[in-house]
Amino acid sequence: MATKILVVDDEKDIVDLVRYHLEKEGFECRHAADGPTALKLVREYRPDLLILDLMLPGLNGLEVCRQLRRDPKTARLPILMLTARAEEVDRVVGLEVGADDYVVKPFSPRELVARARAILRRVQEPAPSATRIGHLDVDEERHHVTVKGVPVELTAKEFGLLTALIAARGRVLNREQLLDTVWGYANAAEIESRTVDVHIRRLREKLGAEAKRIVTVKTIGYRFDME
């Protein structure tokens, strides 16, 4: 079955160019020209990747991205932002609200296809049970964590938060997503989102020098610094 990609852009020439090169590489494509339609098609079409323009009628790309990341059903959908806005602040905001990568117009179609393939390959690769990041070692199968070889005793929820953040591979997870993933609450109203902050604080205290990898993204949530 062909990998499905939803292209969201209100410029027909751009859409035609992107679809031509993606379909030539064997991808199946559909198109939306505005934000509300994009949200509707994501839920109906269930794409494997979303290529999303920043400047859209009805609802801009940043807000589309925010809404998708808040919904547990679409929170893990890979998103490649495609926009004419090249300022660094736009790139940073786009990545912080949940985009996996960012391509600026005018762009090379070959680069776009390569970026799309890289994102899909990254999310489709099975995560190893044991992960080493800096001085931090996490073994999911054994539920075992060490920092510089010294065992770190984590509660089930602290361990769940750590592995969820690592699995996101640098992408920002908001509190609602963490509540759903770790606590099993799809509706954040069922439990105070402050609970996430309390557990993050305790997790940081236990991780010592590696705690700096858990980065607070103001008003949004948290991400894990893999570098």
C-alpha positions as CSV (number, residue, x, y, z in Angstrom):
1,M,0.0,0.0,0.0
2,A,1.4,3.4,-1.0
3,T,2.4,5.9,1.7
4,K,-0.3,8.6,1.9
5,I,0.7,12.3,2.0
6,L,-1.7,15.2,2.5
7,V,-0.4,18.5,0.9
8,V,-1.9,21.6,2.4
9,D,-1.3,24.8,0.4
10,D,-3.5,27.5,-1.2
11,E,-1.1,28.0,-4.2
12,K,-2.2,25.7,-7.0
13,D,1.2,25.8,-8.8
14,I,3.0,24.8,-5.6
15,V,0.5,22.0,-5.0
16,D,0.9,20.7,-8.6
17,L,4.7,20.8,-8.3
18,V,4.8,19.0,-5.0
19,R,2.2,16.3,-6.0
20,Y,4.0,15.7,-9.3
21,H,7.3,14.9,-7.6
22,L,5.8,12.9,-4.8
23,E,3.6,10.8,-7.0
24,K,6.5,10.2,-9.3
25,E,8.3,8.6,-6.3
26,G,5.3,6.4,-5.6
27,F,3.5,8.3,-2.9
28,E,-0.2,8.7,-2.9
29,C,-1.3,12.4,-2.5
30,R,-4.3,14.4,-1.6
31,H,-4.7,18.2,-1.3
32,A,-6.3,20.8,1.0
33,A,-6.3,24.5,0.3
34,D,-7.2,25.9,3.7
35,G,-6.8,25.1,7.4
36,P,-10.3,23.8,8.3
37,T,-10.3,21.5,5.3
38,A,-6.8,20.2,6.2
39,L,-8.1,19.2,9.7
40,K,-11.1,17.5,8.2
41,L,-9.0,15.5,5.7
42,V,-6.4,14.5,8.2
43,R,-9.2,12.7,10.2
44,E,-10.9,11.2,7.1
45,Y,-7.9,10.4,4.9
46,R,-5.5,9.4,7.7
47,P,-2.2,10.4,5.9
48,D,1.2,9.1,6.9
49,L,2.7,12.5,6.5
50,L,1.4,16.1,6.3
51,I,3.1,18.7,4.2
52,L,1.7,22.0,5.7
53,D,2.0,25.6,4.4
54,L,2.3,28.2,7.1
55,M,0.1,30.9,5.5
56,L,-3.3,29.5,4.9
57,P,-6.9,30.9,4.7
58,G,-9.3,30.0,7.4
59,L,-6.7,28.7,9.9
60,N,-3.0,29.2,9.6
61,G,-0.5,26.3,9.6
62,L,0.7,26.9,13.1
63,E,-2.8,26.6,14.5
64,V,-3.5,23.5,12.4
65,C,-0.3,22.0,13.8
66,R,-1.3,23.0,17.4
67,Q,-4.8,21.4,17.0
68,L,-3.4,18.2,15.6
69,R,-0.8,17.9,18.4
70,R,-3.5,18.4,21.1
71,D,-5.6,15.5,19.7
72,P,-4.2,12.1,20.8
73,K,-5.5,10.5,17.6
74,T,-3.3,12.8,15.5
75,A,-0.5,13.8,18.0
76,R,2.1,11.6,16.3
77,L,1.3,12.5,12.7
78,P,4.6,13.6,11.0
79,I,4.4,17.2,9.8
80,L,6.7,18.9,7.3
81,M,6.1,22.7,7.2
82,L,6.5,24.3,3.8
83,T,6.4,28.1,3.7
84,A,7.8,31.3,2.2
85,R,8.5,32.7,5.6
86,A,12.2,32.2,6.1
87,E,12.8,34.2,9.3
88,E,14.4,32.2,12.1
89,V,11.6,33.0,14.5
90,D,9.1,31.4,12.2
91,R,11.2,28.2,11.9
92,V,11.6,28.0,15.7
93,V,7.9,28.5,16.4
94,G,7.0,26.0,13.7
95,L,9.2,23.4,15.3
96,E,8.1,24.2,18.8
97,V,4.4,23.7,18.1
98,G,5.2,20.3,16.7
99,A,6.5,20.3,13.2
100,D,9.1,17.6,12.5
101,D,10.9,19.6,9.8
102,Y,10.8,22.9,7.9
103,V,11.4,23.7,4.2
104,V,11.4,27.2,2.9
105,K,10.0,28.4,-0.5
106,P,11.4,28.5,-3.1
107,F,12.5,24.9,-2.6
108,S,14.2,22.1,-4.5
109,P,11.6,19.3,-5.2
110,R,14.3,16.7,-4.8
111,E,15.1,18.2,-1.4
112,L,11.5,18.1,-0.4
113,V,11.1,14.5,-1.4
114,A,14.3,13.6,0.5
115,R,13.1,15.4,3.6
116,A,9.7,13.6,3.4
117,R,11.5,10.3,3.1
118,A,13.8,11.1,6.0
119,I,10.8,11.9,8.3
120,L,8.9,8.8,7.3
121,R,11.9,6.6,7.8
122,R,12.6,8.1,11.2
123,V,9.0,7.6,12.5
124,Q,8.7,4.1,11.0
125,E,11.9,2.7,12.5
126,P,11.2,0.6,15.5
127,A,12.6,2.3,18.7
128,P,15.4,0.3,20.3
129,S,14.6,-1.1,23.8
130,A,17.8,0.3,25.1
131,T,18.8,3.9,24.4
132,R,22.0,5.8,25.2
133,I,21.9,9.7,25.1
134,G,25.0,11.4,26.5
135,H,25.5,9.9,30.0
136,L,21.9,8.7,30.2
137,D,21.0,5.0,29.5
138,V,17.4,3.9,29.3
139,D,16.4,0.3,28.9
140,E,12.6,0.1,28.3
141,E,12.4,-3.7,28.5
142,R,14.1,-3.9,31.9
143,H,12.6,-0.6,33.1
144,H,16.1,0.5,34.0
145,V,17.8,3.9,33.9
146,T,21.3,4.9,34.7
147,V,23.2,8.2,34.6
148,K,27.0,7.8,34.3
149,G,26.5,4.2,35.2
150,V,24.7,4.9,38.4
151,P,21.2,3.4,38.6
152,V,18.3,6.0,38.9
153,E,15.2,4.8,40.7
154,L,12.1,6.2,38.9
155,T,8.4,5.6,39.5
156,A,6.3,4.2,36.7
157,K,5.0,7.6,35.8
158,E,8.4,9.2,35.8
159,F,9.7,6.4,33.6
160,G,6.7,6.8,31.3
161,L,7.3,10.6,31.0
162,L,11.0,10.0,30.2
163,T,10.4,7.4,27.5
164,A,7.5,9.4,26.0
165,L,9.8,12.5,25.7
166,I,12.6,10.4,24.2
167,A,10.3,8.7,21.7
168,A,9.2,12.2,20.4
169,R,12.8,12.7,19.2
170,G,13.0,16.4,20.0
171,R,9.4,17.3,19.2
172,V,7.5,19.3,21.8
173,L,4.8,17.4,23.6
174,N,2.1,19.4,25.4
175,R,0.7,18.5,28.8
176,E,-2.4,17.0,27.3
177,Q,-0.4,14.6,25.1
178,L,1.7,13.6,28.1
179,L,-1.4,13.0,30.2
180,D,-2.9,10.8,27.5
181,T,0.3,8.9,26.9
182,V,1.5,8.4,30.5
183,W,-1.7,8.5,32.6
184,G,-4.2,7.4,29.9
185,Y,-6.4,10.5,30.1
186,A,-7.4,11.7,26.7
187,N,-9.4,14.5,28.4
188,A,-7.0,16.7,30.4
189,A,-10.0,18.0,32.4
190,E,-10.0,14.6,34.2
191,I,-6.7,15.3,35.9
192,E,-4.9,18.5,36.6
193,S,-2.3,19.2,34.0
194,R,-0.1,20.6,36.9
195,T,0.4,16.9,37.7
196,V,2.7,16.7,34.7
197,D,4.8,19.6,35.9
198,V,5.2,18.0,39.4
199,H,6.4,14.7,37.9
200,I,8.7,16.5,35.5
201,R,10.3,18.4,38.4
202,R,10.8,15.1,40.3
203,L,12.2,13.5,37.2
204,R,14.7,16.3,36.7
205,E,15.8,16.1,40.3
206,K,16.6,12.4,39.9
207,L,18.4,12.7,36.5
208,G,21.0,15.1,37.9
209,A,23.3,16.5,35.2
210,E,21.2,15.0,32.4
211,A,18.1,16.8,33.6
212,K,19.0,19.7,31.3
213,R,17.9,17.6,28.4
214,I,14.2,18.0,29.5
215,V,13.5,21.5,28.1
216,T,10.4,23.5,29.1
217,V,8.7,25.2,26.1
218,K,6.9,28.1,27.6
219,T,3.0,27.9,27.5
220,I,3.2,24.7,25.5
221,G,4.9,21.7,27.2
222,Y,8.2,19.9,27.1
223,R,10.7,18.4,24.7
224,F,13.8,16.2,25.1
225,D,17.1,17.5,23.8
226,M,18.7,14.6,22.0
227,E,22.0,16.5,21.2
